[in-house]
Amino acid sequence: MTAEVKVEETKVADAEVVVPEESPKQVVADADNEDTKKGGDSEVNGDSTISMPKTVQKSSSYKEESNYLSDLKEFEKKALTELKSKLEEAILGNKLFKKDEPKKKETGESEKKVEEKEKKVDKEETEKEKTEESEKQDQEQEAEKNEESEKQVQDKEAEKNEEPEPVQECEEEKKPEEEKEEEIVDKDISLWGVPLLPSKGAQGTDVVLLKFLRAREFKVNEAFQMLKKTLQWRKESNVDSILEEDLEVDLSSAFYMNGVDREGHPVCYNIYGAFADADLYSKAFGSEQRRKQFLRWRFQLMEKGIQKLDLKPGGVTSLLQINDLKNSPAPSKKDLRVAMNQAVSLLQDNYPEFVARNIFINVPFWYYALNALLSPFLTQRSKSKFVVSRPAKVTETLLKYIPAQEIPVQYGGFKRENDFEFSAGDDEVSELIVKAGSTETIEISTAEVGVTLIWDLTVLGWEVNYKEEFAPNDEGSYTVIIQKAKKMSSSQEPLRNTFTNSELGKVVLTIENTSSKKKRVLYRYKTKKTAAASF
């Protein structure tokens, strides 16, 4: 079966578009080569030689694209320069955001009122003209009787009455100019805490702009429009204050952040099986208002994840997404399908290049139908980051990206909630390969009495016989059985056990592989002095 495993891993790698490491793990590689030479699946080797513990290494790498200006290609540098120029001009010219639509309506109504006023003024002027004509006729008759001096006085008075009107028009023309001068330029516009005005010279500005450029294949105009739409969406949806909101719905059982991967990316888990619970499903998708709350909750979680990032050249600038489809409601559920389509579309449009890898685990057959539905909403670049794993390969797939000590126990790793036994300094995981038909042992020795030994162990795929014993150094003492030998099923979660010794000796963990394919064992252990021990 070794050859099958290698072929399947190759297929996954192709789908992930991941470049294999130049120096893969030596223990695994040697075992593969040896299996191939001896006939692969037909290997039955009784050799029980103990392999030396090896530190687990990642089997594939996927480093983020560099955000250092010196590492960019020429066309990428040019595109970045053009985008910065457009952004600078838009910010200083107050052209980054659209004008509020309600104001347009108000101006339209005011224009109508002005027109009505103008019509009224026209009517009043025509009536005045008629009265003035009649007055002029009377004046002409009187003019024959009166002196010419009276005419001059009347002319001067008429001129005085007409002169103030142009002055008022000039004052009205000056008012819009004064209003324009009062417009305030917001030079402090920022996105995810990073100043956007390029002339400020903030380290993170290039990092943020490169996300939009990469999402649009370095097409400057498209990237600029995407940035403007994102800023407009955040403004209209009040996303900048979303972290301060206390949303009514609690979806922490379905979506949460937990640990980091091998490259330091925060890991976000999306557990869709949680929605098999009717109450939670109703809370999330029971009405249009609840679906809006669901989307808002999801955006809030995304913003929390971004807070864990370092948006600077050389920093970790994206997340790892784990999507668990085990027991997930089928895509025939319209409310779920609609909400997920909206979430995928909005996250892709407004959070570009914030996902380093999108891993789907426990994938059922209907996933491919769902993928066909979501596909139109995804860019080719987003699709290239997808990794798909069937239930039997979940732990193996996750180990390519996440260290065992950061993978939750339910997924075959060693991470437990509120675990104080292992810390960052003593949680290093070792690996052991058990060949087909062979038995291997792991020995944990103690140099003094009254010591508590703690160990974690898991076998990928299990289906092995396993037992735990304490073997005293004194030949006259009896071996202590910690756990009787038993067959471990493939669904077995990682084991944790402890033992406190009353005499010098060693704990022996025995793995017997009766299958026709090699088994991969991961383990770690530590010792600690038992307080006030008396024996």
VMD Tcl script that draws the C-alpha trace (Angstrom):
set ca {
  {0.00 0.00 0.00}
  {3.01 2.29 0.21}
  {2.97 2.97 -3.50}
  {-0.70 4.00 -3.26}
  {0.04 6.47 -0.49}
  {2.79 8.10 -2.49}
  {0.60 8.42 -5.57}
  {-2.26 9.94 -3.58}
  {0.04 12.45 -1.93}
  {1.30 13.45 -5.33}
  {-2.25 14.14 -6.48}
  {-2.91 16.33 -3.47}
  {0.28 18.24 -4.08}
  {-0.75 18.92 -7.66}
  {-4.11 20.23 -6.52}
  {-2.48 22.44 -3.92}
  {0.03 23.88 -6.36}
  {2.71 23.43 -3.71}
  {6.41 23.06 -4.45}
  {7.80 20.01 -2.60}
  {10.57 20.58 -0.10}
  {14.09 20.06 -1.36}
  {15.02 17.98 1.68}
  {12.03 15.85 2.78}
  {12.08 13.99 6.06}
  {14.87 11.44 5.92}
  {13.18 8.76 8.01}
  {10.04 8.71 5.86}
  {11.97 9.00 2.63}
  {14.30 6.13 3.52}
  {11.36 3.98 4.53}
  {9.63 4.70 1.22}
  {12.74 3.84 -0.77}
  {13.26 0.64 1.18}
  {9.63 -0.36 0.72}
  {9.87 0.20 -3.00}
  {13.02 -1.88 -3.33}
  {11.50 -4.78 -1.38}
  {8.26 -4.84 -3.28}
  {6.17 -2.21 -1.48}
  {2.83 -3.80 -0.55}
  {4.22 -7.33 -0.33}
  {6.79 -6.41 2.34}
  {6.65 -8.55 5.48}
  {9.69 -7.80 7.62}
  {10.16 -9.18 11.08}
  {13.12 -6.93 11.84}
  {12.45 -5.26 15.19}
  {15.41 -2.89 15.16}
  {14.38 0.32 16.93}
  {14.47 3.41 14.73}
  {16.13 6.44 16.30}
  {13.59 9.12 17.28}
  {13.33 11.80 14.65}
  {11.78 15.21 15.03}
  {8.70 15.53 12.82}
  {9.32 17.77 9.84}
  {6.86 19.29 7.43}
  {6.38 17.33 4.24}
  {5.40 20.28 2.07}
  {6.07 24.01 2.12}
  {3.90 26.92 1.08}
  {5.57 30.14 2.08}
  {3.78 33.38 1.35}
  {4.83 35.50 -1.59}
  {7.40 38.09 -0.58}
  {6.24 41.61 0.22}
  {9.72 43.09 0.05}
  {10.03 45.61 -2.77}
  {13.40 44.16 -3.78}
  {11.83 40.71 -4.35}
  {9.10 41.95 -6.69}
  {9.34 41.56 -10.45}
  {9.63 44.70 -12.56}
  {6.02 44.66 -13.74}
  {4.89 44.14 -10.13}
  {6.95 47.11 -8.95}
  {5.50 49.24 -11.74}
  {1.94 48.22 -10.88}
  {2.51 48.97 -7.19}
  {3.91 52.42 -8.02}
  {0.91 53.21 -10.25}
  {-1.57 52.06 -7.62}
  {0.12 54.17 -4.93}
  {-0.03 57.20 -7.23}
  {-3.76 56.67 -7.88}
  {-4.44 56.18 -4.19}
  {-2.49 59.29 -3.18}
  {-4.40 61.40 -5.69}
  {-7.76 59.96 -4.63}
  {-7.17 60.55 -0.92}
  {-5.87 64.11 -1.31}
  {-8.69 64.90 -3.75}
  {-11.42 63.41 -1.54}
  {-12.38 61.03 -4.35}
  {-11.92 57.72 -2.54}
  {-15.49 57.41 -1.28}
  {-18.78 57.86 -3.10}
  {-20.99 60.76 -2.11}
  {-23.92 59.77 0.05}
  {-27.02 59.03 -2.06}
  {-29.49 60.64 0.40}
  {-27.80 63.98 -0.20}
  {-28.41 63.60 -3.91}
  {-32.12 63.16 -3.28}
  {-32.17 66.16 -1.01}
  {-30.40 68.26 -3.63}
  {-32.92 67.08 -6.20}
  {-35.80 68.17 -3.98}
  {-34.11 71.50 -3.30}
  {-33.66 72.03 -7.04}
  {-37.39 71.50 -7.53}
  {-38.12 74.02 -4.79}
  {-35.76 76.50 -6.43}
  {-37.54 76.03 -9.77}
  {-40.92 76.64 -8.11}
  {-39.54 79.76 -6.43}
  {-38.16 80.97 -9.75}
  {-41.57 80.50 -11.38}
  {-43.19 82.52 -8.61}
  {-40.56 85.23 -9.02}
  {-41.22 85.30 -12.79}
  {-44.95 85.82 -12.16}
  {-44.27 88.58 -9.69}
  {-41.86 90.25 -12.13}
  {-44.43 90.18 -14.96}
  {-47.03 91.73 -12.68}
  {-44.52 94.38 -11.64}
  {-43.73 95.09 -15.30}
  {-47.42 95.68 -16.04}
  {-47.79 98.05 -13.13}
  {-44.57 99.80 -14.11}
  {-45.86 100.33 -17.66}
  {-49.05 101.94 -16.38}
  {-47.02 104.08 -14.03}
  {-44.77 105.16 -16.91}
  {-47.79 106.28 -18.95}
  {-48.99 108.38 -16.04}
  {-45.50 109.76 -15.60}
  {-45.31 110.70 -19.29}
  {-48.53 112.64 -18.98}
  {-47.25 114.31 -15.87}
  {-43.84 114.82 -17.52}
  {-45.44 117.19 -20.00}
  {-46.54 119.27 -17.07}
  {-43.54 118.76 -14.77}
  {-39.99 119.94 -15.23}
  {-37.12 117.85 -16.69}
  {-35.38 117.84 -13.30}
  {-38.03 115.58 -11.86}
  {-37.30 113.03 -14.62}
  {-33.61 113.00 -13.72}
  {-34.40 112.40 -10.07}
  {-36.65 109.48 -10.97}
  {-33.95 107.99 -13.25}
  {-31.34 108.22 -10.48}
  {-33.66 106.53 -7.99}
  {-34.37 103.72 -10.48}
  {-30.62 103.15 -10.99}
  {-30.06 102.98 -7.25}
  {-32.78 100.33 -6.91}
  {-31.23 98.19 -9.69}
  {-27.58 98.36 -8.51}
  {-27.77 96.07 -5.37}
  {-28.93 93.01 -7.40}
  {-25.52 92.24 -9.06}
  {-23.86 92.58 -5.65}
  {-26.16 89.90 -4.20}
  {-25.39 87.61 -7.15}
  {-21.66 88.02 -6.53}
  {-22.15 87.15 -2.88}
  {-24.11 84.03 -3.85}
  {-21.36 83.01 -6.28}
  {-18.75 83.35 -3.54}
  {-20.61 81.07 -1.12}
  {-19.97 77.77 -3.04}
  {-16.29 78.68 -3.32}
  {-16.11 79.26 0.42}
  {-17.84 75.90 1.02}
  {-15.32 74.14 -1.23}
  {-12.46 75.67 0.70}
  {-13.94 74.28 3.93}
  {-13.78 70.61 2.69}
  {-11.54 68.56 5.00}
  {-9.07 66.09 3.49}
  {-8.82 62.93 5.62}
  {-5.17 61.92 5.41}
  {-5.58 59.32 8.16}
  {-7.62 56.80 6.16}
  {-6.48 53.32 7.15}
  {-7.34 49.70 6.46}
  {-6.79 46.96 9.09}
  {-4.82 49.49 11.11}
  {-2.47 50.31 8.23}
  {-2.34 53.94 6.93}
  {-3.27 54.04 3.24}
  {-1.80 57.42 2.26}
  {1.42 56.32 0.49}
  {3.30 59.54 1.29}
  {3.14 58.64 4.99}
  {5.63 55.86 4.28}
  {4.05 53.24 6.58}
  {5.64 49.78 6.36}
  {2.35 47.99 5.94}
  {0.97 50.11 3.09}
  {2.77 48.14 0.38}
  {1.69 44.85 2.00}
  {-2.00 45.82 1.93}
  {-1.86 47.20 -1.62}
  {-0.06 44.08 -2.88}
  {-2.97 41.98 -1.61}
  {-5.36 43.85 -3.90}
  {-2.91 43.75 -6.81}
  {-2.36 40.00 -6.49}
  {-6.09 39.40 -6.23}
  {-6.48 41.18 -9.58}
  {-3.34 39.79 -11.25}
  {-1.56 43.17 -10.97}
  {-4.14 44.97 -13.11}
  {-3.89 48.40 -11.54}
  {-7.31 49.81 -12.43}
  {-9.12 46.65 -11.30}
  {-7.13 46.54 -8.05}
  {-7.88 50.21 -7.40}
  {-11.61 49.71 -7.96}
  {-11.54 46.67 -5.67}
  {-9.86 48.73 -2.96}
  {-12.42 51.53 -3.32}
  {-15.32 49.07 -3.13}
  {-13.83 47.44 -0.03}
  {-13.48 50.79 1.72}
  {-17.01 51.77 0.70}
  {-18.40 48.43 1.92}
  {-16.62 48.78 5.26}
  {-17.95 52.31 5.66}
  {-21.55 51.41 4.81}
  {-21.46 48.21 6.93}
  {-19.62 49.79 9.88}
  {-17.00 47.03 9.75}
  {-14.32 49.17 11.40}
  {-16.31 49.06 14.65}
  {-17.44 45.44 14.36}
  {-14.93 44.21 16.96}
  {-16.66 46.33 19.57}
  {-20.09 44.85 18.83}
  {-21.70 42.29 21.11}
  {-23.55 40.15 18.59}
  {-26.55 38.25 19.92}
  {-25.80 34.97 18.16}
  {-22.95 32.79 19.49}
  {-21.39 30.62 16.79}
  {-18.13 29.86 18.60}
  {-18.82 26.12 18.38}
  {-18.86 26.38 14.58}
  {-16.14 28.98 13.91}
  {-13.05 29.67 16.01}
  {-9.33 30.44 15.93}
  {-6.97 27.82 17.39}
  {-3.18 27.65 17.16}
  {-0.77 28.32 14.29}
  {0.61 26.31 11.39}
  {4.24 25.54 10.55}
  {4.75 28.97 8.99}
  {3.13 30.85 11.87}
  {-0.25 31.46 10.17}
  {-3.14 31.61 12.67}
  {-5.52 28.70 12.02}
  {-9.25 29.31 11.66}
  {-11.58 26.30 12.00}
  {-14.99 26.22 10.31}
  {-16.98 23.29 11.72}
  {-20.04 22.95 9.50}
  {-21.18 19.80 11.28}
  {-22.22 22.04 14.18}
  {-25.18 23.16 12.07}
  {-26.60 19.64 12.19}
  {-27.97 20.85 15.52}
  {-31.45 22.17 14.75}
  {-31.32 24.93 17.37}
  {-27.99 26.31 16.16}
  {-29.14 26.06 12.55}
  {-32.26 28.06 13.37}
  {-30.25 30.69 15.28}
  {-27.92 31.15 12.32}
  {-30.24 30.82 9.31}
  {-33.83 30.88 10.63}
  {-34.66 34.29 9.14}
  {-33.24 37.01 6.93}
  {-32.20 39.00 10.01}
  {-30.45 35.95 11.49}
  {-28.60 35.30 8.24}
  {-27.36 38.89 8.36}
  {-26.21 38.31 11.94}
  {-24.45 35.13 10.81}
  {-22.54 37.07 8.16}
  {-21.67 39.80 10.63}
  {-20.43 37.23 13.15}
  {-18.25 35.66 10.46}
  {-16.76 39.05 9.49}
  {-16.08 39.76 13.16}
  {-14.12 36.51 13.44}
  {-12.15 37.41 10.32}
  {-11.26 40.78 11.81}
  {-10.12 39.05 15.02}
  {-7.89 36.78 12.95}
  {-6.37 39.74 11.10}
  {-5.48 41.30 14.44}
  {-3.14 38.34 14.99}
  {-1.25 39.10 11.76}
  {1.82 41.25 11.19}
  {1.04 43.32 8.10}
  {4.65 44.25 7.37}
  {7.23 42.95 4.87}
  {8.53 39.65 6.22}
  {5.61 39.24 8.63}
  {2.82 36.65 8.64}
  {0.06 38.31 6.62}
  {-2.54 35.57 6.05}
  {-4.54 32.82 7.78}
  {-4.92 29.07 7.31}
  {-8.54 27.96 6.93}
  {-9.71 24.49 7.98}
  {-13.21 23.57 6.78}
  {-14.58 20.43 8.46}
  {-17.54 19.01 6.53}
  {-18.14 16.01 8.80}
  {-21.89 15.63 9.52}
  {-22.50 18.90 7.73}
  {-26.06 19.53 6.49}
  {-26.36 18.74 2.80}
  {-26.28 21.63 0.30}
  {-29.97 21.01 -0.41}
  {-30.66 23.24 2.62}
  {-31.40 26.52 0.89}
  {-30.78 28.83 3.87}
  {-27.31 27.40 4.45}
  {-26.46 27.48 0.76}
  {-27.55 31.11 0.32}
  {-25.69 32.26 3.44}
  {-22.51 30.44 2.44}
  {-22.62 31.89 -1.08}
  {-22.92 35.38 0.41}
  {-20.11 34.74 2.88}
  {-17.75 33.35 0.23}
  {-18.46 36.23 -2.13}
  {-18.07 39.00 0.47}
  {-14.96 37.49 2.07}
  {-13.30 37.08 -1.31}
  {-14.17 40.61 -2.45}
  {-13.26 42.42 0.76}
  {-10.48 40.32 2.29}
  {-8.16 39.59 -0.65}
  {-5.18 37.29 -0.15}
  {-5.87 36.74 3.54}
  {-6.03 32.94 3.19}
  {-2.75 31.08 2.66}
  {-4.48 27.70 2.28}
  {-8.13 26.61 2.35}
  {-8.19 22.99 3.56}
  {-11.40 20.94 3.35}
  {-11.42 17.81 5.53}
  {-13.88 14.93 6.03}
  {-15.18 15.72 2.57}
  {-18.38 13.82 1.62}
  {-19.36 13.04 -1.94}
  {-21.86 15.90 -2.12}
  {-18.99 18.35 -1.60}
  {-18.23 18.20 -5.29}
  {-21.75 19.41 -6.07}
  {-21.33 22.24 -3.55}
  {-17.98 23.10 -5.07}
  {-19.65 23.39 -8.46}
  {-22.13 25.87 -6.95}
  {-19.44 27.96 -5.27}
  {-17.03 27.81 -8.19}
  {-18.49 30.81 -10.08}
  {-17.86 32.96 -7.00}
  {-14.18 32.00 -6.78}
  {-11.19 33.28 -8.70}
  {-8.68 30.85 -10.16}
  {-6.14 32.09 -7.64}
  {-8.50 31.22 -4.77}
  {-9.17 27.77 -6.22}
  {-5.44 27.07 -6.44}
  {-5.25 27.32 -2.64}
  {-7.84 24.58 -2.05}
  {-6.77 21.29 -0.46}
  {-9.32 18.46 -0.20}
  {-9.02 15.48 2.15}
  {-11.23 12.44 2.57}
  {-11.91 11.20 6.16}
  {-9.16 8.55 6.11}
  {-6.47 11.12 5.31}
  {-7.41 14.00 7.65}
  {-4.50 13.76 10.11}
  {-1.99 13.02 7.37}
  {-3.15 16.07 5.40}
  {-3.15 18.42 8.38}
  {0.36 17.32 9.40}
  {1.68 18.65 6.11}
  {0.75 22.15 7.22}
  {0.34 22.10 11.01}
  {2.68 20.60 13.65}
  {1.17 17.76 15.71}
  {1.29 19.81 18.92}
  {-0.94 22.44 17.26}
  {-3.52 20.01 15.81}
  {-6.55 19.41 18.08}
  {-6.93 15.90 19.51}
  {-10.13 15.27 17.55}
  {-8.11 15.61 14.34}
  {-5.29 13.29 15.42}
  {-2.97 15.85 17.04}
  {-1.83 16.50 20.60}
  {-3.49 19.84 21.33}
  {-5.98 19.71 24.19}
  {-8.08 22.45 25.74}
  {-6.70 23.90 28.98}
  {-3.64 21.65 28.78}
  {-0.91 22.63 31.24}
  {1.24 19.51 30.99}
  {3.19 20.48 27.88}
  {4.45 23.99 27.15}
  {6.22 25.55 24.18}
  {9.62 24.47 25.49}
  {8.90 20.77 26.04}
  {6.30 19.86 23.41}
  {8.64 18.68 20.64}
  {7.17 15.72 18.78}
  {9.21 12.76 17.54}
  {8.37 10.26 14.83}
  {8.85 6.52 14.43}
  {8.15 4.30 11.43}
  {6.91 0.77 12.15}
  {7.43 -1.46 9.14}
  {4.80 -3.90 7.96}
  {4.72 -7.04 10.11}
  {7.21 -5.64 12.64}
  {7.20 -4.45 16.25}
  {8.79 -1.27 17.64}
  {9.20 -0.01 21.19}
  {9.63 3.44 22.73}
  {11.50 3.54 26.06}
  {11.22 6.35 28.62}
  {13.82 5.93 31.37}
  {13.92 7.53 34.82}
  {17.09 8.36 36.73}
  {15.41 8.74 40.11}
  {12.48 7.50 42.15}
  {9.26 9.47 42.58}
  {9.13 10.84 39.06}
  {5.92 11.18 37.06}
  {6.21 10.37 33.38}
  {3.68 11.83 30.93}
  {3.39 10.84 27.28}
  {1.24 11.42 24.20}
  {1.19 8.91 21.35}
  {-0.72 8.44 18.13}
  {-0.46 6.12 15.14}
  {-1.73 7.41 11.81}
  {-4.52 5.06 10.79}
  {-3.87 2.93 13.93}
  {-5.00 -0.73 13.32}
  {-2.09 -1.92 15.47}
  {-1.65 -3.81 18.75}
  {-0.50 -1.52 21.55}
  {0.54 -1.96 25.19}
  {2.28 0.00 27.98}
  {4.53 -1.45 30.73}
  {6.99 -0.35 33.41}
  {10.14 -2.48 33.48}
  {12.18 -2.10 36.74}
  {15.97 -2.13 36.57}
  {16.03 -4.68 39.39}
  {15.73 -8.11 37.76}
  {14.02 -9.40 40.89}
  {11.15 -6.94 40.56}
  {8.00 -7.59 38.61}
  {7.02 -5.79 35.40}
  {4.09 -3.44 35.97}
  {1.37 -3.49 33.31}
  {0.17 0.08 32.72}
  {-2.15 -0.80 29.82}
  {-2.89 -4.28 28.56}
  {-2.19 -5.11 24.94}
  {-5.18 -4.44 22.72}
  {-6.08 -3.82 19.11}
  {-6.44 -0.10 18.39}
  {-9.08 0.81 15.80}
  {-8.56 3.36 13.04}
  {-10.91 5.80 14.81}
  {-8.80 5.86 17.98}
  {-7.85 9.34 19.17}
  {-4.31 10.10 20.38}
  {-3.47 8.57 23.75}
  {-2.21 10.33 26.86}
  {-1.12 8.47 29.97}
  {1.00 8.96 33.09}
  {2.98 6.77 35.47}
  {4.79 7.55 38.73}
  {7.65 5.16 39.53}
  {8.44 3.73 42.96}
  {11.77 2.31 41.80}
  {14.28 2.89 39.03}
  {13.31 1.56 35.62}
  {11.71 2.56 32.33}
  {8.31 2.82 30.70}
  {8.10 0.74 27.52}
  {5.50 1.53 24.84}
  {5.09 -1.33 22.34}
  {3.54 -0.98 18.87}
  {2.97 -4.20 16.93}
  {2.10 -3.69 13.27}
  {0.38 -6.77 11.88}
  {-0.79 -5.04 8.71}
  {0.83 -5.14 5.28}
  {1.78 -1.47 5.23}
  {4.06 0.65 7.35}
  {2.70 2.77 10.19}
  {3.72 6.25 11.22}
  {3.94 6.88 14.97}
  {4.09 10.33 16.57}
  {4.93 10.75 20.23}
  {6.25 13.08 22.91}
  {6.96 12.72 26.60}
  {8.23 14.57 29.65}
  {9.08 13.85 33.26}
  {8.33 15.89 36.34}
  {9.20 15.48 39.99}
  {6.22 14.43 42.08}
  {5.67 16.81 44.97}
  {6.07 15.30 48.46}
  {6.43 11.78 47.08}
  {6.91 9.01 49.64}
  {7.66 5.42 48.77}
}
mol new
graphics top color blue
foreach p $ca { graphics top sphere $p radius 0.5 }
foreach p [lrange $ca 0 end-1] q [lrange $ca 1 end] { graphics top cylinder $p $q radius 0.2 }
display resetview
